[in-house]
Each structure stands twice: as C-alpha cells, then as structure tokens.
Amino acid sequence: MSVGEGYRAGMKIVLTAPTGHVGSLLAPQIVRAGVRPTLLVRDAEKLDAELRAFADIVELDQGDADAVIAATTDADALYWVDPRTNDDDPLDGYRRMSESVAAAVTANGIPRVVFQSSGGAEARSGFGEIDGLGYTEELLNQTGASVTHLRNGYFFSNLMMDVDSVRNGEIVTMLDLDYRMPWVAPLDIATVAAGRLLSSDWSGISTLGVHGPADLSFNYVAQIVGEAVGRRVVARRLSEAEMTSLFEGFGMTPAQIEAILGMSRGLTESFRPENPRSMATTTPTSLAAWAYENLRPLVNS
C-alpha cells in the first residue's frame, strides 16, 4: 500500500482512547492510510478484535506518566484524549492526565500532538469539566511540540446516554431549549484528526473547531431525532435543582455534579467560539443521518 504525499511510511502514530466514540473510528483510518498505530488502552479486551492484528497495543493507565513516556518513545505524532477518572473532583483527574501527557511529550520530544479538546476550553474557567481540557491545552502549549487543539462541538453520541428518555419521547437538558450550538458526529472528528496526524506539513500551536454541519438547538435536535427514530420526541428543560437531584440519585459527588452543571452554565448566548463556523470548521455528517444509523436501532430495540 502506498503512502500519499504528505504521509511518511513507517511513522509511529500513537492513539489514546481507541475504544471511545472517536478513537474507535480514528484507529481504522490510520490503518487504512498504511500506518500501524500504537494504541494506548486501559483494557485491550475491549478493542475490536480485527483491529488488534493491525496495531501495536499497550495496556496502561494514562495517568501513569512513566508508562506513557515508555509507550510514546520515538512517536512521530500523538492523539491525546483525557480519559474520565473516578476522582471525587473530575478536575483533579484532568490535572493528573494533563501532567502525564506533558511529561511524555517533553521527555520524548514528540513533534506533533493532536488533542481532543472542546469548545469552551478557550475560556480556561467557568465551563466546569471543560476547564480541565483548558488546563491540558495550557500544559501542551508549554512542551515545545506543534499542537493542534480540536475544539469539538457537542457529540451526537451523547444522545446514546439518553436512549431510555428518547424511547419515552423526550430529551432533557439544562440549556435554553432554543440556544444553538455546534453538534458534531464522532466520525467527523476522527476524520479531521486523521488528516492532522498523518500530515507533517504543519507546525506551531493552533486550534481548530470541529463544528458539524449546523448549529442546533435542543428543540430542533428533538425534532430531528424524532423523525429519525420514528416517534414523537420533545425537548424538556430541567432546572439546576432538578439536575442536581438527578445526579445525586446516581451517587455522584458534589464536585462531580458541579463539573457537569458548570458546562451548561458556560454555554450561553454570550459565548462565542474562538474558531467561528467556516469551511475549515464545518464537517459534513448530519444529525439526521447519524441518528437514523446509530440511535434508531437502539431506541427501537
């Protein structure tokens, strides 16, 4: 298999979170480009069985800096995702992961890093859990590597956490139901990430919005999802008190709850993404197409 212009045969590309919504779609793209990726994963048994034959696999805890340093030796490019942790305060987990990746990039002189960040990370504070991604951005910016921070919109796949609610005809949120924000398919993020990882024709520190094809409100999302799954779905706004009660029922700590509520507090009409919608930040997969393919089978099972 030939490697196209801007790609380098034999390059070492390291991917984290290869079983996640983005990573599970990114790894096959790297393989199809003719590169054997190195996959850092907590539990290799969760990897797609076919993928294992085309990748080098390292089981580790991403918060173990020494293990990450060893696994990323001689890496030409790294895709980093801050994994969720069980810390009572999620921001403690983000700090640990941030320090781990910064140590590895610095120790190994990794030339290029693509970081799975989020819209809102540019604020650095006031966005709850997203503030942890902002901290990772800051530490990566100090490593001397060329870094692209992917400022992703709201994942379509977040709807998969609410299958029961959708089945019952509603989508709940703390946001204003008419507030529009970028929504994006994980596949689009993976495709943008693959392009950056496989190319050596960029340098410096940059941010890139990955915004999906349109800014959507929860009212509009409910309409689109309803048509895709074949049943009436409406959006319902919950108060902070209602959301807090819901999360307490899940056994979440006060800091964990605050981290989630903080994300919704940051997303208001006054927030303007650093990367505005343009050809460079607009990606093609529609919510309607994604929901029909991915959500409809779950809701109607």
Secondary structure as the mmCIF struct_conf table of DSSP 4:
data_model
#
loop_
_struct_conf.conf_type_id
_struct_conf.id
_struct_conf.beg_label_comp_id
_struct_conf.beg_label_asym_id
_struct_conf.beg_label_seq_id
_struct_conf.end_label_comp_id
_struct_conf.end_label_asym_id
_struct_conf.end_label_seq_id
TURN_TY1_P TURN_TY1_P1 GLU A 5 GLY A 6
TURN_TY1_P TURN_TY1_P2 ALA A 9 GLY A 10
STRN STRN1 ILE A 13 THR A 16
TURN_TY1_P TURN_TY1_P3 PRO A 18 THR A 19
BEND BEND1 GLY A 20 GLY A 20
TURN_TY1_P TURN_TY1_P4 HIS A 21 VAL A 22
HELX_RH_AL_P HELX_RH_AL_P1 GLY A 23 ARG A 32
TURN_TY1_P TURN_TY1_P5 ALA A 33 GLY A 34
STRN STRN2 THR A 38 VAL A 41
BEND BEND2 ARG A 42 ARG A 42
HELX_RH_3T_P HELX_RH_3T_P1 ALA A 44 LYS A 46
BEND BEND3 LEU A 47 LEU A 47
HELX_RH_AL_P HELX_RH_AL_P2 ALA A 49 ARG A 52
TURN_TY1_P TURN_TY1_P6 ALA A 53 PHE A 54
BEND BEND4 ALA A 55 ALA A 55
STRN STRN3 ASP A 56 GLU A 59
TURN_TY1_P TURN_TY1_P7 GLN A 62 GLY A 63
HELX_RH_AL_P HELX_RH_AL_P3 ALA A 65 ALA A 71
TURN_TY1_P TURN_TY1_P8 THR A 72 ASP A 74
BEND BEND5 ASP A 76 ASP A 76
STRN STRN4 ALA A 77 TRP A 80
BEND BEND6 ASP A 88 ASP A 89
HELX_RH_AL_P HELX_RH_AL_P4 PRO A 90 ASN A 108
TURN_TY1_P TURN_TY1_P9 GLY A 109 GLY A 109
STRN STRN5 ARG A 112 SER A 118
TURN_TY1_P TURN_TY1_P10 GLY A 119 GLY A 120
HELX_RH_3T_P HELX_RH_3T_P2 ALA A 121 ALA A 123
BEND BEND7 SER A 125 PHE A 127
TURN_TY1_P TURN_TY1_P11 GLY A 128 GLU A 129
HELX_RH_AL_P HELX_RH_AL_P5 ILE A 130 ASN A 141
TURN_TY1_P TURN_TY1_P12 GLN A 142 GLN A 142
BEND BEND8 THR A 143 ALA A 145
STRN STRN6 SER A 146 ASN A 152
STRN STRN7 TYR A 154 PHE A 155
HELX_RH_3T_P HELX_RH_3T_P3 PHE A 156 ASP A 162
HELX_RH_AL_P HELX_RH_AL_P6 VAL A 163 ARG A 167
TURN_TY1_P TURN_TY1_P13 ASN A 168 GLY A 169
STRN STRN8 GLU A 170 THR A 173
BEND BEND9 MET A 174 LEU A 175
TURN_TY1_P TURN_TY1_P14 LEU A 177 ASP A 178
STRN STRN9 MET A 181 VAL A 184
HELX_RH_AL_P HELX_RH_AL_P7 PRO A 186 LEU A 198
BEND BEND10 ASP A 201 ASP A 201
BEND BEND11 GLY A 204 GLY A 204
STRN STRN10 ILE A 205 VAL A 210
BEND BEND12 PRO A 213 ALA A 214
STRN STRN11 ASP A 215 LEU A 216
HELX_RH_AL_P HELX_RH_AL_P8 PHE A 218 VAL A 229
TURN_TY1_P TURN_TY1_P15 GLY A 230 GLY A 230
BEND BEND13 ARG A 231 ARG A 231
STRN STRN12 VAL A 234 ARG A 237
HELX_LH_PP_P HELX_LH_PP_P1 LEU A 238 SER A 239
HELX_RH_AL_P HELX_RH_AL_P9 GLU A 240 GLY A 249
TURN_TY1_P TURN_TY1_P16 PHE A 250 GLY A 251
HELX_RH_AL_P HELX_RH_AL_P10 PRO A 254 GLY A 266
BEND BEND14 THR A 268 THR A 268
TURN_TY1_P TURN_TY1_P17 GLU A 269 SER A 270
BEND BEND15 GLU A 274 ASN A 275
BEND BEND16 ARG A 277 SER A 278
TURN_TY1_P TURN_TY1_P18 MET A 279 THR A 281
HELX_RH_AL_P HELX_RH_AL_P11 LEU A 287 TRP A 290
HELX_RH_PI_P HELX_RH_PI_P1 ALA A 291 LEU A 295
HELX_RH_AL_P HELX_RH_AL_P12 ARG A 296 VAL A 299
TURN_TY1_P TURN_TY1_P19 ASN A 300 ASN A 300
#
